[in-house]
Amino acid sequence: MLTGSKTTFKVRQMVPDMKERMLSQSGVSTRGRDMFGLRCLPGECVLQRAVLVRKKLTPREGGGWLAGTLFCTHFRVAFVPQDGPKPDDNADPVLLGDHDVALASIDKVVAVGPSRTKLVTPNSSLKFTPEELVLYCRDLRVLCFLFDRLTPDTQAIEITYTIAKTYQPTKPGTVLSFQNAALGSVEMKQFLSNRRRDASMNWFECSSDWEQELERTGACGWRVSSVNDRFEMSTSLPRFNIVPQKVLDTELKKTFAHFNEGRIPRWCWRHPRGSDLLRMASFQNNIYHEKDDIRNLELILLGGQSLCVVVELGEEMPSPADIQLSHTRLRALCLGDISTSVSVPDDKWLSTLESTHWLDYTRCCLRKAAEVACLLRGGHLTVVLQEAEDRDMNCVVSSLVQVMCDPHSRTRAGFQGLVQKEWVMAGHRFYSRINYNRDSDKEEAPVFLLFLDCVWQLWSQYPSRFQLTSDFLLALHDSVHLPLFSSFLANCQRERCKRTQNLSQSYTLVNGWRDVLPRGSSQDTSDPPLPPVWDWGLQYSSQRRARFTQPVPPPTPPPPILNGNLNTNPDAHRLGDTIPGSVFQLSKGSFSCPANLLPWRSGGSSGVYRKSHRRAPSSENLPGLERLLKAWALTELPHSLPSTITTGPLDPFEPLLPLLLGPCVGVWRDCYLRGALHAQAFSHPISSNTHHPVEQLAWEVQQLQDKLTSASTAGENQPLKRPEPRRKDTNLNQNTNNGTFLFPASKPPGPATARPAPPSSNHQTRGPPPSTAPQSRPGHRESSNKHTFLFGQPSDARPDQRYFPAPNNAKFPKSNGSSLGS
């Protein structure tokens, strides 16, 4: 398999009958097969393996090294521990083990030799036998494998080249081939077709799911509309949307043309105090607004309320390009630049982290979500989130608002339903933002990962208010980089339906070409069925899934919902200064009512239904969040801050307002820094026998602790000996420029008895007795008399003496007080 000289190796071609030999092994079953201790998936074949390999364990895994065998299949890189349990052929298959990584998740392959490191590509050649193999993953993991001296050199070289050749996509169809490798077998298709969905979560795929959400939140005055059932009105919106009951479907169809991509204002969630959260795209320009259209548009915006606040997210929130650049810098900071072997020094790490602006964007999202949460707490108004395309930051803010205010969204089932509603069904471009094919970087932006970081910030400040744990968020973060789930392999519901239900095209004179959903259509048998990301039993073991949730006390049941409103009698001073139908804008923390907020109110050639209303007197030139906090006297504090003032029982729907100043917003260590030590250890040429500087320092500290322990143990069994006085050069407070000591050396305790003055030669006054003291160097005899003490005097006390007259040439301080060192 190898061609070249003794020192240069290059893979020419894999053995043609290698797959046949692997498939002909005994023990094949419908569930899987055991090959060399590896339980393969149905249809999975082993391409290469290496024995006597040790895997570097992370601190979360206990640290140290784990011996075993390394495998490379056409789907994953698997590591089987030497003393691990024997796989059970009757158990359900799991895509990835605890020590495995999918080939699609690998970003770089680095081979480490005795004196150098090399980035391995399919076309590169190695001039040394690798001692370590380091895999840098897209999910910020770093896997390190150490080849033993007894590992055959051919195995170490072949598995390195096999991984480098199979993980790198060479054409756009690589993702599909990767899916076929994992899920394309007949046994796997049959197994996935029999999988049952999680019945505890809401999937938001049919009208009954949306009606269930309306019933759960107690929202009245809203209904589920199926006007976009065949994606005729908007290709990026879901099939079912929630709109006011007063707006008929015939009138609703006319409103789609007034918004970008037809993304009309849609209901998302209702606060128990009666406020509604909506989201929409920007208005289309140069659209004539008829009187009937204006009436329907304002009915949708107000949603039966008398006040509407439009929150513009375009100016204050980061753009997808900013998020992508920030995440790229964060990856470079945590993992380093492997190709140039450059890492950030420790003294500049925090400043470099601040320059990435990742934490700034996290604060920005949390701050905006907190403002919206405080608005909704006021009751009896609609808050509309507006973004140019309504597919990125609207997803972030609307989801964070519900996590802050709704305890159901902080459970595992509720959070999964929240992501399904606000991200998957709402049309977030997962496939373009994640960029699985890695062919175009223009659309790539980890917006969903930014949202997960914001949720982790809330969890870290309010851990007792969440049922889900950090392990759940970390598992969801890692699943994003695995192109096997239908939740992330499409940009909208239409694309998912087109793949799974085989949409066909039909033409009519009225509507033109459009997609048709044939009744009873079967799936395309050529493509493997893609499971949803919420099928955790297919991804992780039962031990790992048990750490996804934690027990939380049941929240205090809220008062009975009356027409969806807890506050049926709102305060008069809050709504008395506003005109019914008023629409305000919240931007940069302050309220305003610009003339161009609603196009039909700005005058011009379009049909004008009503001029812009005057502003509310209480909203002029006042910071929005500060005004709301003062008016409603929010006293909710995180668990880390003691609350000395309690106003009553804890309201479960009080928003979890995050702390955003200083170190309150930190780095998600379990996610971003889990491979940092490995990355730093191999960013420079380091031998396998060399410890990482941090590990070396920890080893030295442990050695010192062991010596202190042994010394203290030996001192208890032996009589007390006189400690040997320190030499002159051990006084650390000496000024080396003029030989002046700021403080005298420490004196051993003992009874205060006088003795004759020592000899005038001062170079032996602080050393041991002449019989045991080493001979002083001649160069110190002349300069020894120049040493002075600014505070106190030098001592040459014995264990039974505490005070003695100083030598004649010693310089005393001006005060006659006792020495500070005595």
SVG drawing of the C-alpha trace seen along z (x, -y; Angstrom):
<svg xmlns="http://www.w3.org/2000/svg" viewBox="-63 -64 102 80">
<polyline fill="none" stroke="black" stroke-width="0.4" points="0.0,0.0 3.0,-2.3 5.3,-3.7 8.5,-5.6 11.8,-5.4 12.4,-4.3 11.8,-7.7 9.1,-9.1 5.7,-7.5 2.7,-8.2 -0.6,-6.3 -1.1,-5.1 -4.4,-3.2 -6.4,-1.3 -6.3,2.5 -9.3,3.3 -10.5,6.3 -10.2,4.7 -13.9,4.0 -14.8,7.5 -12.5,9.0 -14.1,6.8 -17.6,7.6 -16.9,11.4 -16.2,11.5 -18.4,13.7 -20.9,12.5 -23.0,10.3 -26.4,9.6 -29.3,7.3 -28.2,5.0 -24.5,4.8 -21.3,6.8 -18.2,7.1 -15.0,6.5 -11.8,6.5 -13.7,5.4 -15.5,2.6 -19.3,2.8 -20.0,1.5 -23.2,0.0 -25.1,2.0 -23.2,1.5 -20.2,-0.1 -16.8,1.2 -13.4,0.7 -10.8,-0.9 -7.8,-0.8 -6.8,-0.1 -3.8,-0.5 -3.1,1.5 -1.3,0.4 -2.6,-3.1 -3.2,-5.4 -5.8,-8.2 -5.3,-11.4 -8.2,-11.9 -9.6,-15.3 -10.0,-16.6 -13.7,-15.9 -12.8,-12.3 -10.4,-12.0 -7.1,-12.8 -4.3,-10.5 -4.0,-8.0 -6.3,-5.2 -4.9,-2.2 -6.8,-0.6 -7.2,-0.2 -7.8,-2.9 -10.1,-2.4 -11.0,-4.4 -14.2,-3.5 -15.9,-5.3 -18.1,-7.1 -16.0,-7.7 -12.8,-7.5 -13.4,-5.0 -11.3,-4.2 -12.0,-1.0 -10.5,-0.8 -8.5,2.2 -10.4,3.0 -13.7,1.8 -16.9,3.8 -17.8,6.2 -20.3,4.8 -23.8,6.2 -25.1,7.2 -28.7,7.1 -28.6,3.5 -29.8,0.7 -27.0,-0.8 -25.4,-4.1 -23.8,-6.3 -20.9,-7.5 -19.3,-6.0 -17.8,-8.0 -14.4,-8.1 -15.5,-8.4 -15.6,-11.3 -17.4,-11.5 -15.3,-12.1 -17.5,-15.0 -16.7,-16.7 -12.9,-16.7 -11.3,-19.9 -7.6,-19.1 -5.3,-16.2 -1.9,-16.8 1.0,-14.3 3.5,-14.9 7.0,-13.4 10.1,-13.5 11.0,-17.1 8.3,-18.5 4.6,-18.6 2.9,-18.4 -0.5,-19.2 -1.5,-16.1 -3.6,-16.4 -4.5,-13.8 -1.7,-15.0 1.0,-15.4 3.8,-13.1 5.4,-12.2 9.1,-12.1 8.9,-10.7 6.9,-8.1 4.2,-9.9 4.4,-9.3 1.2,-11.2 -2.0,-11.8 -4.0,-14.9 -7.5,-15.5 -8.9,-19.0 -12.6,-18.9 -15.1,-21.6 -16.9,-21.4 -13.7,-22.6 -12.7,-19.2 -9.1,-18.0 -8.4,-14.2 -4.9,-13.1 -3.7,-9.5 -0.2,-8.3 1.3,-5.4 3.2,-3.0 6.8,-2.0 5.5,1.5 2.9,0.2 4.0,1.1 5.1,-1.9 3.0,-0.9 -0.1,-1.0 0.6,-4.4 1.3,-5.8 -1.6,-4.1 -4.3,-5.2 -3.0,-8.7 -3.3,-8.9 -6.6,-7.1 -8.2,-9.6 -6.7,-12.5 -8.1,-11.2 -11.6,-10.2 -12.6,-13.2 -11.9,-15.9 -14.8,-16.6 -13.8,-16.6 -17.2,-17.5 -20.6,-18.8 -22.1,-15.3 -19.8,-14.3 -22.4,-15.0 -24.8,-12.6 -22.2,-9.9 -21.4,-10.4 -25.1,-10.0 -25.3,-6.8 -22.2,-5.4 -23.9,-5.9 -27.6,-5.4 -27.8,-4.0 -27.8,-0.2 -31.0,1.7 -30.8,2.7 -30.3,-0.9 -33.2,-2.2 -35.5,0.4 -34.3,-0.4 -34.8,-4.2 -38.3,-3.7 -39.4,-1.9 -38.0,-4.6 -40.7,-6.4 -40.6,-10.1 -40.4,-11.8 -44.0,-12.2 -43.2,-14.6 -42.2,-17.4 -44.2,-19.5 -43.0,-19.1 -45.1,-21.9 -45.6,-20.0 -49.4,-19.9 -52.2,-22.3 -53.0,-20.4 -49.5,-21.0 -50.0,-24.8 -53.4,-24.6 -51.8,-22.8 -49.4,-25.7 -52.2,-28.2 -54.0,-26.2 -50.9,-25.9 -50.2,-29.6 -53.9,-30.6 -53.8,-32.8 -57.2,-34.0 -58.1,-36.0 -55.6,-33.9 -56.1,-31.1 -54.1,-28.6 -54.1,-29.5 -53.3,-27.0 -53.1,-29.6 -49.5,-28.6 -50.2,-24.9 -48.6,-24.4 -46.0,-27.1 -47.7,-29.3 -47.6,-32.5 -44.1,-32.2 -41.5,-29.5 -39.6,-30.0 -42.5,-30.1 -44.0,-27.0 -47.2,-25.5 -49.2,-26.7 -49.0,-30.1 -50.9,-31.8 -52.7,-35.0 -55.5,-37.1 -59.0,-35.6 -60.4,-38.8 -58.3,-38.4 -59.7,-36.0 -57.5,-33.9 -58.8,-35.7 -57.6,-39.0 -54.5,-37.5 -53.3,-36.5 -53.1,-40.1 -50.6,-41.0 -47.8,-38.7 -46.7,-41.0 -46.0,-43.8 -43.1,-42.0 -39.7,-40.6 -40.0,-37.0 -43.7,-37.1 -42.8,-36.7 -45.8,-38.4 -46.2,-39.2 -46.8,-35.9 -47.6,-35.0 -44.8,-33.3 -45.7,-33.3 -48.1,-34.9 -47.0,-36.1 -49.3,-35.2 -49.9,-38.9 -51.6,-39.3 -48.8,-40.5 -48.1,-38.8 -44.7,-38.3 -44.7,-38.5 -42.0,-38.4 -41.8,-39.7 -39.6,-40.7 -39.1,-44.3 -41.7,-46.0 -41.4,-45.9 -40.6,-49.2 -42.7,-50.8 -45.8,-48.9 -49.2,-50.6 -51.1,-50.2 -54.9,-50.1 -57.3,-50.9 -58.3,-47.3 -54.7,-46.1 -53.8,-48.8 -56.7,-47.7 -55.6,-44.0 -51.9,-44.9 -52.7,-46.9 -55.0,-44.2 -52.2,-41.7 -49.7,-44.1 -51.9,-45.0 -53.4,-41.5 -56.4,-42.7 -54.2,-45.0 -54.3,-48.7 -50.5,-49.2 -47.8,-47.9 -44.0,-48.2 -41.8,-47.3 -38.3,-46.2 -35.9,-46.8 -33.0,-44.4 -31.1,-45.5 -29.0,-48.3 -28.1,-47.0 -27.6,-43.3 -24.5,-41.8 -24.8,-40.7 -24.1,-37.1 -20.8,-38.2 -19.8,-39.7 -20.8,-36.5 -18.8,-34.3 -15.7,-36.5 -15.9,-36.5 -16.4,-32.7 -13.4,-32.2 -11.2,-34.3 -12.5,-32.5 -11.6,-29.1 -8.1,-30.4 -7.7,-31.6 -8.8,-28.3 -7.1,-25.9 -4.3,-28.0 -3.1,-28.1 -1.8,-24.7 -0.3,-25.5 2.0,-28.3 2.5,-26.8 1.5,-30.1 -0.3,-30.3 -1.4,-33.3 0.8,-34.0 -0.8,-33.5 -0.4,-37.2 -2.3,-38.3 -5.0,-35.6 -7.7,-37.7 -7.1,-40.7 -7.2,-38.6 -10.5,-37.0 -11.9,-40.5 -10.8,-41.4 -12.8,-38.5 -16.1,-40.3 -17.8,-37.0 -18.6,-37.9 -19.8,-41.4 -22.2,-39.8 -23.4,-37.5 -24.1,-40.5 -25.9,-42.3 -28.3,-39.4 -29.0,-38.9 -29.5,-42.7 -32.0,-43.0 -33.9,-39.9 -34.0,-41.3 -35.6,-44.5 -38.2,-42.6 -38.9,-40.4 -39.5,-43.5 -41.8,-44.9 -43.9,-41.8 -44.1,-41.8 -46.1,-45.1 -49.1,-43.3 -51.7,-44.1 -49.5,-45.0 -47.9,-43.3 -44.1,-43.3 -43.1,-42.7 -39.5,-41.7 -38.5,-43.1 -35.5,-42.0 -34.7,-42.4 -35.2,-38.8 -36.6,-37.4 -34.4,-34.4 -31.4,-35.0 -31.5,-37.4 -35.3,-37.2 -34.8,-33.5 -32.2,-34.3 -34.1,-37.1 -37.6,-35.4 -36.1,-32.2 -34.1,-33.9 -37.2,-35.8 -39.2,-32.6 -36.3,-31.0 -36.2,-33.9 -39.9,-34.1 -41.4,-30.7 -40.4,-27.9 -41.6,-25.3 -38.9,-26.4 -36.2,-25.6 -37.2,-21.9 -35.7,-19.5 -38.9,-18.8 -39.9,-22.5 -36.5,-23.6 -36.6,-21.1 -40.1,-22.3 -38.8,-25.9 -36.0,-25.2 -38.4,-23.3 -40.8,-26.2 -38.5,-29.3 -35.7,-27.8 -36.5,-24.7 -40.1,-25.6 -39.5,-29.3 -37.0,-28.9 -33.6,-29.5 -31.1,-28.7 -29.3,-25.9 -27.9,-24.3 -26.4,-27.5 -25.3,-28.9 -23.5,-25.7 -22.0,-25.1 -21.6,-21.4 -20.2,-21.1 -17.6,-23.8 -17.9,-25.1 -19.1,-28.6 -18.2,-30.8 -20.5,-33.7 -23.5,-32.4 -21.7,-30.6 -22.4,-32.0 -22.9,-30.1 -26.0,-32.0 -27.5,-29.0 -24.2,-28.4 -24.4,-32.0 -27.9,-31.3 -26.6,-28.2 -23.9,-30.3 -26.5,-32.8 -28.6,-30.0 -25.5,-28.7 -24.9,-32.1 -28.4,-32.1 -27.9,-28.6 -24.7,-29.5 -26.4,-32.4 -29.6,-30.5 -28.7,-26.8 -31.6,-25.9 -34.2,-27.4 -33.3,-25.0 -34.2,-21.3 -31.7,-20.9 -28.0,-20.9 -24.8,-22.0 -24.3,-18.5 -27.5,-18.8 -26.4,-22.1 -23.0,-20.7 -24.5,-17.6 -26.7,-19.9 -23.7,-22.0 -21.8,-18.9 -24.8,-17.5 -24.9,-20.7 -21.6,-19.6 -22.9,-16.1 -24.7,-16.3 -27.1,-13.4 -30.1,-15.1 -33.1,-16.5 -33.4,-19.4 -30.2,-20.9 -30.0,-19.7 -32.5,-22.2 -33.2,-25.9 -36.9,-25.7 -39.8,-23.3 -40.5,-23.3 -37.0,-21.9 -37.6,-19.2 -40.9,-18.2 -39.5,-18.3 -36.9,-15.7 -39.0,-13.4 -42.3,-13.7 -41.0,-14.0 -42.8,-17.2 -43.8,-17.4 -44.5,-20.4 -47.8,-21.4 -48.8,-24.3 -52.0,-26.4 -52.9,-29.5 -53.7,-31.3 -50.8,-30.3 -48.2,-29.2 -45.7,-26.6 -46.0,-25.4 -45.1,-22.5 -47.7,-19.8 -47.9,-17.5 -49.2,-14.2 -51.4,-12.2 -49.8,-9.0 -46.5,-9.6 -43.7,-7.4 -40.1,-8.4 -37.3,-8.3 -35.6,-5.0 -32.3,-6.2 -31.7,-8.6 -31.4,-7.4 -34.0,-8.5 -32.6,-11.3 -33.6,-11.2 -34.3,-14.4 -31.6,-15.7 -33.9,-15.0 -33.4,-11.3 -30.8,-11.2 -30.9,-7.4 -29.4,-7.1 -26.5,-9.4 -25.5,-8.8 -25.4,-6.1 -27.9,-5.9 -25.2,-7.0 -24.6,-10.2 -28.3,-10.9 -28.9,-10.6 -26.8,-13.8 -29.0,-15.8 -31.5,-16.8 -31.4,-17.6 -34.3,-17.5 -35.8,-20.9 -38.6,-21.8 -42.0,-22.2 -42.7,-25.9 -45.5,-27.6 -48.7,-27.3 -49.8,-30.7 -53.2,-32.1 -56.0,-30.8 -55.8,-32.2 -58.7,-34.4 -58.9,-34.9 -55.2,-34.5 -54.5,-37.4 -53.4,-37.3 -53.7,-41.1 -57.3,-41.7 -57.3,-45.2 -54.2,-47.0 -53.0,-50.1 -54.5,-53.2 -51.3,-55.3 -49.6,-52.8 -52.1,-52.9 -53.9,-56.2 -51.3,-58.3 -51.5,-56.4 -54.0,-56.5 -55.6,-53.2 -53.7,-51.9 -50.4,-53.6 -47.3,-52.0 -43.9,-52.8 -40.4,-51.7 -37.9,-50.5 -34.4,-51.2 -31.1,-51.6 -33.0,-51.4 -35.4,-54.3 -38.9,-54.6 -39.8,-56.7 -42.4,-57.0 -40.7,-57.9 -42.8,-58.9 -41.5,-56.0 -42.1,-53.3 -45.2,-52.1 -45.0,-52.9 -48.8,-53.6 -48.5,-56.3 -45.6,-58.2 -47.8,-60.0 -46.7,-60.1 -48.5,-58.6 -49.7,-55.5 -53.2,-55.3 -53.1,-56.8 -55.3,-55.3 -54.2,-57.4 -51.5,-59.8 -48.8,-58.9 -50.0,-59.2 -48.3,-61.4 -45.9,-59.8 -46.8,-58.8 -45.6,-61.5 -44.1,-58.9 -42.0,-57.5 -40.2,-60.5 -36.4,-60.6 -36.4,-57.9 -34.3,-54.7 -36.8,-52.0 -35.3,-49.3 -34.5,-51.7 -38.0,-53.1 -39.6,-49.7 -37.4,-48.5 -38.3,-51.5 -42.0,-51.3 -42.4,-47.6 -39.7,-47.3 -38.2,-44.0 -36.4,-42.5 -35.4,-39.2 -31.7,-38.5 -29.4,-35.6 -28.6,-33.0 -25.1,-34.4 -26.4,-37.8 -28.1,-37.8 -31.4,-39.5 -32.2,-41.4 -35.6,-42.7 -38.4,-40.3 -41.7,-41.5 -43.6,-38.3 -43.7,-34.8 -41.6,-34.0 -43.4,-34.5 -42.4,-31.6 -43.0,-33.9 -40.6,-36.7 -37.9,-37.1 -34.5,-35.8 -32.6,-39.0 -28.9,-38.2 -26.0,-40.0 -24.0,-41.5 -21.2,-43.5 -17.6,-42.4 -16.9,-38.7 -20.6,-37.8 -20.5,-36.8 -17.8,-34.2 -16.4,-31.7 -18.2,-28.4 -15.2,-26.4 -16.6,-23.0 -17.2,-23.8 -14.5,-26.2 -11.6,-25.2 -12.0,-21.4 -9.3,-21.0 -7.2,-24.0 -4.5,-22.2 -4.1,-19.6 -4.0,-22.3 -1.3,-24.3 0.7,-21.1 0.9,-20.4 1.0,-23.8 4.8,-23.6 7.1,-20.6 7.0,-18.6 8.2,-15.1 5.9,-12.4 8.1,-12.2 7.8,-15.9 5.0,-17.0 2.9,-20.0 4.1,-23.0 0.9,-23.0 1.3,-19.3 5.0,-19.8 4.1,-22.5 1.5,-20.4 4.0,-17.5 6.5,-19.8 3.9,-21.1 3.0,-17.5 6.6,-16.7 7.0,-19.6 3.8,-18.6 5.1,-15.1 8.4,-16.3 6.7,-18.6 4.5,-15.7 7.4,-13.4 9.4,-16.1 6.5,-16.8 6.0,-13.1 9.7,-12.6 9.8,-15.6 7.1,-14.1 9.2,-10.9 12.5,-12.7 13.7,-15.3 13.6,-18.9 16.9,-19.9 18.2,-23.4 17.3,-24.7 20.3,-25.7 20.4,-29.5 20.0,-30.8 22.9,-32.2 23.3,-35.9 22.1,-35.4 18.8,-33.9 17.4,-37.1 14.9,-38.0 14.3,-41.6 17.9,-42.6 18.4,-45.5 21.1,-44.2 22.2,-47.6 23.6,-48.8 23.5,-45.7 20.8,-47.2 18.3,-45.0 14.8,-46.3 14.0,-43.9 16.3,-41.7 16.2,-38.0 13.7,-35.9 14.9,-35.0 14.4,-31.6 12.3,-31.6 14.0,-31.1 14.5,-32.6 15.9,-36.1 19.4,-35.6 22.4,-37.8 25.7,-36.6 29.0,-38.3 29.0,-40.2 30.2,-38.3 33.4,-39.1 33.6,-42.3 33.9,-40.4 30.4,-40.5 30.5,-37.9 29.9,-35.0 27.3,-36.6 24.3,-35.0 25.9,-31.7 26.1,-28.4 28.9,-27.8 32.5,-27.7 32.7,-24.0 29.9,-23.3 29.7,-26.4 31.2,-26.2 34.1,-28.5 32.9,-31.9 34.0,-33.1 36.9,-35.6 34.9,-38.1 32.4,-38.6 34.9,-39.6 35.3,-43.2 31.7,-43.9 30.2,-42.2 30.7,-45.3 28.6,-47.4 25.4,-45.6 22.9,-47.8 19.4,-47.3 16.8,-50.0 14.5,-48.4 15.9,-46.5 19.3,-44.9 20.8,-41.6 20.7,-38.7 22.9,-35.7 20.8,-34.1 21.0,-30.6 17.9,-28.6 18.2,-29.5 18.8,-33.2 16.6,-36.0 18.5,-39.2 22.2,-40.1 24.1,-43.3 24.8,-44.2 28.3,-44.4 30.1,-47.6 29.9,-48.4 26.2,-47.8 24.0,-50.8 21.0,-51.3 17.8,-53.1 17.0,-56.4 14.3,-55.1 15.2,-53.2 12.2,-50.9 12.4,-47.1 13.0,-45.5 10.0,-44.7 11.4,-41.3 11.6,-40.3"/>
</svg>
